[in-house]
Amino acid sequence: MYQDRILLTSRDILEKDFKIDTRGYRPQEVDRFLDMIIKDYEEMNTIIRDLEREKKQLVEDNIQLKQEVRNLKVKLDVLADSENGSSTNADVLRRISKLEKIIYGKE
């Protein structure tokens, strides 16, 4: 995703050979190469800052979503408890009814 914004790899930097003049390396060639390195480092820093901002936003969103999930679980538990309470009463009434049939039916 960000690879198209970076011109050099670490291998490119490591394997770069400058041509040697009678006085040494060609200054223009070294300067051009160093300019590319500087541009890459600036771009890398920009990418890192963007990713850090994005990460911060995602962490905040994640915290908010987790809180919403907790709230929804609490609401779900409250609803389940209220439904279980009425179904428990119905179950008790059914059991009483069955017991009454057994007791009064056999008499």
Sequence and secondary structure as in RCSB ss.txt:
>XXXX:A:sequence
MYQDRILLTSRDILEKDFKIDTRGYRPQEVDRFLDMIIKDYEEMNTIIRDLEREKKQLVEDNIQLKQEVRNLKVK
LDVLADSENGSSTNADVLRRISKLEKIIYGKE
>XXXX:A:secstr
  GGG    HHHHHH    B SSSB HHHHHHHHHHHHHHHHHHHHHHHHHHHHHHHHHHHHHHHHHHHHHHHHH
HHHHHHHHHHHHHHHHHHHHHHHHHHHHHHH 
